[in-house]
Amino acid sequence: MSFSWSPGSQTLLDQLNEAYNRYLPARELLIKASQQRDA
């Protein structure tokens, strides 16, 4: 099965990727902060 991205889908994918890359470090910080608080 071949699958080709439409330009709109590619843009959406880029936005999702960008949001994920911004979210991940923030999540790490939250986890560390909660661990320190619980310690």
Secondary structure, DSSP 8 states (H G I E B T S, - for coil): ------HHHHHHHHHHHHHHHHHHHHHHHHHHHHHHHH-
